[in-house]
Amino acid sequence: MARNQDNKMSREEAGRMGGEATAKNHDREFYEEIGQKGGDATSRTHDREFYQEIGQKGGEARDHSNTRSDDSDDNDDGKMSREEAGRKGGEARARQRRPRLKQPLK
């Protein structure tokens, strides 16, 4: 149990306990609904470049976390790199969200 110097519950512990209690009280549909709401809110406040950037960062992070025996970045197996897949995924998501945006994209 993580306690601070005053022997009180730390923020970390309180957050963990709150998360566990929430998980016990709610089902999968609850988390899907709040995730959808968050995604909708994000799409209203962010543009295509935002989705491209996070898609690229996600692809780079996955690529760097993949331990390869040869440590090379060439991908000569005919498959798309994770970085490229992330970028394309971000672009596709931005295209899906475009009709919902009130302002035109740059």
C-alpha positions as CSV (number, residue, x, y, z in Angstrom):
1,M,0.0,0.0,0.0
2,A,1.5,3.4,-1.1
3,R,1.3,5.9,1.8
4,N,2.7,9.4,1.8
5,Q,4.8,10.9,4.7
6,D,1.7,11.7,6.7
7,N,0.6,8.0,6.5
8,K,-2.3,9.1,4.3
9,M,-3.3,7.3,1.1
10,S,-1.3,8.5,-1.9
11,R,-2.9,9.8,-5.1
12,E,-1.6,6.7,-6.8
13,E,-3.3,4.4,-4.4
14,A,-6.5,6.3,-4.4
15,G,-6.6,6.3,-8.2
16,R,-5.9,2.5,-8.3
17,M,-8.6,1.8,-5.8
18,G,-11.1,4.1,-7.6
19,G,-10.4,2.4,-10.9
20,E,-10.9,-1.1,-9.3
21,A,-14.2,0.0,-7.8
22,T,-15.4,1.5,-11.1
23,A,-14.5,-1.7,-12.9
24,K,-16.5,-3.7,-10.4
25,N,-19.6,-1.5,-10.8
26,H,-19.6,-1.1,-14.6
27,D,-19.6,-3.4,-17.6
28,R,-17.9,-3.3,-21.0
29,E,-20.7,-1.2,-22.6
30,F,-20.1,1.6,-20.0
31,Y,-16.4,1.8,-21.1
32,E,-17.4,1.6,-24.8
33,E,-19.8,4.5,-24.3
34,I,-17.4,6.8,-22.5
35,G,-14.7,5.9,-25.1
36,Q,-17.1,6.8,-27.9
37,K,-17.9,10.1,-26.3
38,G,-14.3,10.9,-25.8
39,G,-13.5,10.1,-29.4
40,D,-16.4,12.2,-30.6
41,A,-15.2,15.2,-28.5
42,T,-11.7,14.8,-29.8
43,S,-12.8,14.7,-33.4
44,R,-14.7,18.0,-32.9
45,T,-11.6,19.8,-31.5
46,H,-8.8,18.3,-33.7
47,D,-8.1,18.2,-37.4
48,R,-6.6,15.8,-39.9
49,E,-3.0,16.7,-39.0
50,F,-3.7,15.7,-35.4
51,Y,-4.8,12.2,-36.4
52,Q,-2.0,11.8,-38.8
53,E,0.5,12.8,-36.1
54,I,-0.8,10.4,-33.4
55,G,-1.1,7.6,-36.0
56,Q,2.6,8.1,-37.0
57,K,3.7,8.3,-33.4
58,G,1.8,5.2,-32.6
59,G,3.4,3.4,-35.5
60,E,6.9,4.6,-34.5
61,A,6.4,3.5,-30.9
62,R,5.3,0.0,-32.0
63,D,8.2,-0.2,-34.4
64,H,10.7,0.7,-31.7
65,S,9.2,-1.6,-29.2
66,N,9.5,-4.5,-31.6
67,T,12.7,-6.3,-30.8
68,R,14.3,-7.6,-34.0
69,S,17.3,-9.8,-34.1
70,D,19.0,-7.9,-36.9
71,D,18.1,-4.4,-35.5
72,S,17.6,-3.1,-39.0
73,D,14.9,-0.7,-40.1
74,D,14.5,-2.2,-43.6
75,N,11.4,-4.1,-44.1
76,D,12.0,-6.3,-47.1
77,D,9.4,-8.9,-46.3
78,G,6.8,-7.1,-48.4
79,K,4.8,-6.0,-45.4
80,M,3.9,-2.4,-44.5
81,S,5.9,-1.0,-41.6
82,R,4.1,-0.3,-38.3
83,E,5.0,3.4,-38.8
84,E,3.4,3.5,-42.2
85,A,0.4,1.6,-41.0
86,G,-0.1,4.0,-38.1
87,R,0.2,7.0,-40.5
88,K,-2.3,5.5,-42.9
89,G,-4.6,4.6,-40.0
90,G,-4.5,8.2,-38.8
91,E,-5.3,9.5,-42.3
92,A,-8.2,7.1,-42.7
93,R,-9.6,8.0,-39.3
94,A,-9.4,11.7,-40.2
95,R,-11.3,11.0,-43.5
96,Q,-14.0,9.2,-41.6
97,R,-14.4,12.1,-39.2
98,R,-14.2,14.9,-41.8
99,P,-18.0,15.0,-42.4
100,R,-18.7,15.6,-38.7
101,L,-16.4,18.6,-38.5
102,K,-18.0,22.0,-38.9
103,Q,-14.9,23.7,-40.4
104,P,-13.0,22.6,-43.6
105,L,-9.6,21.0,-43.1
106,K,-6.5,22.8,-44.3
